[in-house]
Amino acid sequence: MKLWKKLVAAAAVALPVFALAACGNSSAPKSSTVKIGIMSNDREIWQDIQKRLKKQNVNIKLVEFTDYNTPNKALEDGDIQLNSFQHYDFLNSWNKKHGDKIVAVGETYIGPIRAYSNKIKSLKELKKGDTVSVPNDATNEGRALQLLEQQGIIKLKAGVSQPTTRDIAENKLDLKFTELDAAQTARSLNDVAAAVVNNDIAAAAKLTPSKAIAVEKIDKNSHPWINIIAAKSAKDKQNKTYKKIVKAYQTDQTAKLLKKYYKGSTVPAWK
């Protein structure tokens, strides 16, 4: 009987302590962890956002990629919850090709595609039979060829939204085109007369934007080239944590970092 009384007394002491602990846990702010896939050249920008969001109990884990082929697959597989590497046109092409329903949850920046060269100072210096390297993915190859058309180097077939080298209608210099993974275009500069390089790839390769020999025109028709933060499905647009991440990105602080690390080659899309 004495033993039973002792057990009851011990329980009476323990219950308030347990209840207090439970109340303490329920009142503590919950922390959310989100894995975000990024290109390695955006590391410093996202690390700053990561630091700022930690104060709001949002823990970001950055997963770095070096090419355009894997971040959307990682998103679909659930290895990451968001990614930030692609523009609208790339996303639309990806969804169409793979039957995915990835959506944009926020806009980041737009960076004109540029042509670079280690051998010439202007596209007008291209000689007959020279080789030009371009990205080989559907959206960026078309974008690269359209840049060359803007510069009067080639003419494309009319009405083709995503042209490839097969859609070149006029090529007076008989230029040869080497189609490469976008990440390889900057590395090809010693082997070709000129290379058309995506903005983020150029930044990763430490190419100087002011030394580009041609720059894509940005105007009201450039919306497809706005880069985005993307999530797996439409329901993710309502995710409160994701909205916090987008809001933290779209700030003057991020705009300053974009200017610093991209050397003035990008424009904040939300502005």
Number of C-alpha atoms within 10 A of each C-alpha: 6 6 8 9 10 11 11 11 11 11 12 11 10 12 11 11 12 11 11 12 11 11 11 10 11 10 8 8 9 10 11 12 13 16 17 23 25 23 21 19 20 19 15 13 18 22 14 15 21 19 13 16 18 14 9 14 14 20 18 19 15 20 18 16 16 15 16 17 13 12 25 26 16 18 21 18 11 12 15 21 19 29 25 22 22 22 24 20 17 20 23 16 15 20 14 11 9 9 9 16 15 20 21 22 21 21 21 24 18 22 22 22 25 24 26 28 23 16 14 13 15 14 18 11 10 18 12 12 13 14 18 23 27 30 25 20 19 15 23 24 25 22 24 25 25 21 22 21 16 15 15 12 18 19 18 20 13 10 7 10 11 16 21 23 16 8 15 15 12 13 15 11 13 13 17 16 17 17 17 17 16 25 20 19 26 27 15 21 19 12 14 19 23 29 30 31 31 23 19 24 22 26 20 17 16 14 18 14 22 13 13 21 19 22 20 18 13 14 7 7 8 12 14 15 22 21 24 23 24 28 26 24 15 13 9 19 17 10 12 10 20 21 15 14 21 18 12 18 25 20 14 12 13 18 20 14 17 21 14 13 18 23 15 15 22 20 18 21 18 14 11
